Amino acid sequence: MMCEQDIVLCDGVRTPVGHLAKSLAGILPEKLLELSIRDLLRRTRLDPAVVDGIVAGWVGQGSHAPNIARIAALNAGLPLRSHAITVQCNCVSGMESVTIAARSIAFEEGEVFVAGGTESMSSIPYAVRGPRSHPALRSMESLRQNWNGLWETDGLTIADCIEEGLRDPVRHTNMAETAEICAQIYGISRQEQDDYAIETFRRCRQAWDNGFYQNHVEPVRTPGGTLEKDEYVQLRAKLIKDPAMIRNAPCLFKRTDYPFSKFYQDFGPLIGKKFDEAASLPSVTLFNSCARSDAAATVVVTSARKAKELGLKPLCRLKSWAYWGFEPSQMGVAPAFAADVALKRGGFSFEDLDWIELHEAFAATVLSAFKVGETNFGHQWKKKWEEGRLNPNGGSIPLGHPLAATGTRLLLNLAYQMRTDPSAKLGMAAACAAGGIGGAIIVEKV
């Protein structure tokens, strides 16, 4: 869509990103979202009474918080009359929440919205899968009585909902497998991926040291203290000092019990070529992949006219956006296609972009998107990276990936980076999502 109206993002805030099962593990996603909303209202001095609605992404949706947007909104003090929508579009949910808010304003369904995303991967549950007609699942009491035998009970399965949720059920690939598939298709070497990971870690740590993230990251108090900074990049400080640790990490798909030839047996049809002992080399590791995480992020979305009336200071103006589906087993290259559509809809060229934020699901997917973007559309993604104009403050590999919060985090990185650059005019945030969805949002500096 090309945005004909003057719709702006007015300030934004996020929690630090907590690493899986670490500092934020005891805080539920609805609470993380509530904290982010409260911080946003405080920073903007926005009267909660003027908020017409909230749109919030949440990937790991659970029955304990139905319509998490509504729960967090009321707990944060937003008015009872305000609408609330919870979005599940996998890893572009935090972007989609912003564009849904923009559409609502464009269609005069409201004037002021809070948009964002929340995720607590640390609290994503395990599940017992089976019909309630099964004798063991007819009630909580029957479940309790049969508990010890559930693993061996026919017709029932015990699922890890993180692993289940990170697996595409259409192509039967998990997200790490899609990264290796892309690496094999597009010829992305292990060294290229590690080089990328080392640099994004370096940029992220430098950005924290230079005070960039302190502009919009609010500390969170936890039972064990206060988390002030993104956790994973601090936990992996040794990687920055000793990059050899990244280079020496074992590949995910080459083990004694799983030789890489087996990967080709499993996914050869998706890769489109046969295994070659000399040329087919594994590449994806823990350290050139994003980490599982917990966090929430929010922004104010409104019209320029309303922002002026309320005394809000816009960060940027929404100019265009697009979402585009691609092959699920190559989900990481989908942003290259969404970006092209968003640029064409807005009447822009890739060269017009001063800054880009791209979700780093894996170094393999980022570098594959670089190649696809150049081959298909002539877009010089790699050049932007080398010039420091793409992910200048690091990305999801060092920061972590709190699923639905990441899309909003990308927009915050973009808007605050553009604010530091007096000459900046145009920027783009783009992300991939499980299932092959790509999203891209183009913004103009106010």
TAWORA-V639943 format. One record per pair of residues at least 12 apart in sequence whose ideal C-beta (glycine too) atoms are under 8 Angstrom apart, sorted by the first residue. I is the first residue (numbers start at 1). J is the second residue. Records with the same first field share a line. If there is no record, write none. Layout:
I: J  J
This chain:
1: 99  103  320  321  322  345
2: 319  320  345  346  347
3: 102  106  318  319  320  321
4: 106
5: 105  106  303
6: 303  304  305  317
7: 102  105  106  301  302  303  304  317  318
8: 301  302  303  304  307  314  315  316  317  318  446
9: 98  299  300  301  314  315  316  317  318  411  415  443
10: 44  299  300  301  302  307  312  313  314  315
11: 40  43  44  216  299  300  312  313  315
12: 40  116  216  297  298  299  300  315  408  411  412  415
13: 36  39  40  43  216  217  218  297  298  299  412
14: 36  116  216  217  218  295  296  297  298  405  408  409  412
15: 32  35  36  217  218  220  227  295  296  297
16: 217  219  220  227  228  229  230  231  295
17: 230  231  232  293  294  295  399  400  402  405  409
18: 122  220  227  231  293  294  295  400  402
19: 231  232  235  291  292  293  294  400
20: 121  122  291  292  293  294
21: 122
22: 122  231  235
23: 220  222  224  225  227  231
24: 120  122  220  222  227  231  294  295
25: 120  122  123  294
26: 122  222  223
27: 120  220  222  294
28: 64  65  120  123
29: 58  60  65  68  118  119  120  123  294  296
30: 65  68  71  72  75  118
31: 72  75
32: 118  119  120  220  294  295  296
33: 56  58  68  69  72  76  116  118  296  298
34: 71  72  75  76
35: 218  220  296
36: 116  118  218  296  297  298
37: 54  72  73  76  78  114  116  298
38: 76  77
39: 218  298
40: 114  298  299  300
41: 76  77
43: 218
44: 300  312
45: 311
46: 112  300  310  312
47: 310
48: 76  77  78  79
49: 79
50: 111  112  310
51: 73  78  79  82  112  113  114
52: 82  83  104  109  110  111  112  113
53: 82  83  84  85  101  104  109  110  113  114
54: 69  70  72  73  78  82  83  84  85  113  114  115
55: 69  84  85  87  97  98  100  101  104  113  114  115  116
56: 68  69  72  84  85  86  87  97  114  115  116  117  118  298  404
57: 86  87  88  89  93  94  96  97  116  117  118  403  404  405  407  408
58: 86  87  88  93  117  118  119  404
59: 88  90  91  93  119  165  403  404
60: 119  120  121  123  124  161  162  165  403
61: 86  88
62: 124  125
67: 84  85  86
68: 86  118
69: 84  85  86
70: 84  86
72: 118
73: 114
78: 114
83: 109  110
85: 97  100
87: 100  117  404
88: 404
89: 323  433  437  439
90: 403  433  434  435  437
91: 359  361  401  403  404  406  407  431  432  433  434
92: 323  407  431  432  433  437  438  439
93: 117  403  404  407  433
94: 116  117  297  404  405  406  407  408  409  410  411
95: 321  407  408  410  411  429  431  439  441
96: 323  407  439
97: 115  116  117  404  407  408
98: 115  116  299  301  318  407  408  411  441
99: 318  321  441
100: 115
101: 113  114  115  301
102: 301  318  321
105: 301  302  303
111: 302  303  306
112: 300  301  302  306  310
113: 300  301  302
114: 298  299  300  301
115: 298  299  301  408
116: 296  297  298  299  405  408
117: 296  297  402  403  404  405  406  407  408
118: 295  296  297  402  404  405
119: 293  294  295  296  402  403  404  405
120: 294  402
121: 162  292  293  294  402  403
122: 294
123: 294
124: 161  162  165
125: 161
126: 158  159  160  161
127: 158  159  161  164
128: 143  150  156  157  158  159
129: 156  157  158  159
130: 155  156  157
131: 155
134: 153  155  156
136: 149  150  153  156
137: 156
162: 292
166: 434
168: 328  329  331  434  435  436
170: 328  435
171: 270  327  328  329
173: 267  270  328  329
175: 331  361  362  434
176: 252  253  284  289  362
177: 253  263  267  329
178: 328  329  330  331  332  365
179: 284  289  332  361  362  364  365
180: 252  253  263  267  282  283  284  364
181: 267  270  271  329  330
182: 330  332  333  362  364  365  368
183: 283  284  364  368
184: 271  273  280
185: 271  272  330  368
186: 333  367  368  371  372
187: 371
188: 283  363  364  367  368  371
189: 281  283
190: 251  281  282  283  285
191: 247
192: 363  367
193: 283  284  285  288  362  363  364  367
194: 243  246  247  285  287  288  363
196: 288  363  366  367  385  397
197: 246  287  288  363  397
198: 239  240  243  246
200: 360  363  391  394  395  397  398
201: 233  236  239  240  246  394  397  398
202: 240  394
203: 388  391  392  393  394  398
204: 230  233  393  394  395  398  399
205: 233  237  240  394  398
206: 393  394
207: 392  393  394
208: 229  230  233
212: 393  416  417  420
213: 229  230  393
215: 416
216: 412  416
217: 229  230
230: 398  399  400
231: 293  400
232: 291  293  398  399  400
233: 394  398  399
236: 287  398
239: 287
245: 287
246: 285  287  288
249: 285  286  287  288
250: 285
251: 282  283  284  285
252: 282  284  285  286  289
253: 282  284
254: 282
260: 275  280  281  282
261: 275  277  280
263: 282
264: 280
267: 329
270: 329
283: 364
284: 362  364
288: 362  363  364  397
289: 361  362  363  397
290: 360  361  362  396  397  400  401
291: 397  400  401
292: 400  401
293: 399  400  401  402  403
294: 402
295: 400  402  405  409
296: 402  405
297: 405  408  409  412
298: 408
299: 315  408  411  412
300: 312
301: 318
304: 317  446
314: 446
315: 415  416  418  419  446
316: 414  415  418  427  443  444  445  446
317: 443  444  445  446
318: 441  442  443
319: 346  348  426  442  443  444
320: 342  343  345  346  348  441  442
321: 342  345  439  440  441  442
322: 338  339  341  342  345  439  440
323: 338  437  438  439  440
324: 337  338  341  437  438  439
325: 435  436  437  438
326: 436  437  438
327: 436
328: 434  435  436
329: 436
330: 368  436
331: 361  365  432  433  434  435  436  437  438
332: 361  362  364  365  366  368  369  432
333: 365  368  369  372  432  438
334: 432  433  436  437  438
335: 358  359  369  430  431  432  438  439  440
336: 369  372  373  376  377  379  381  438
337: 372  376  438
338: 430  438  439  440
339: 373  379  428  430  438  440
340: 373  376  377  379
341: 440
342: 428  440  441  442
343: 428  440  442
346: 442
348: 426  442
350: 373  377  378  379  380
351: 380
352: 425  426
353: 384  389  426  427  428  442
354: 389  418  421  423  424  425  426  427
355: 389  390  392  414  417  418  421  424  427  428
356: 381  384  389  390  391  414  427  428  429  430
357: 390  391  395  410  411  413  414  417  427  428  429  430
358: 381  390  391  395  410  429  430  431
359: 395  396  401  406  407  410  430  431  432
360: 391  395  396  397
361: 396  401  432
362: 397
363: 397
365: 432
366: 395
367: 382
369: 381  432
370: 382  385
391: 413
392: 417
393: 413  417
406: 431
407: 429  431  439
410: 429  430  431
411: 429  441  443
413: 429
414: 427  428  429  443
415: 427  443
418: 443  445
419: 445
424: 445
425: 444  445
426: 442  443  444  445
427: 442  443  444  445
428: 440  441  442  443
429: 441  443
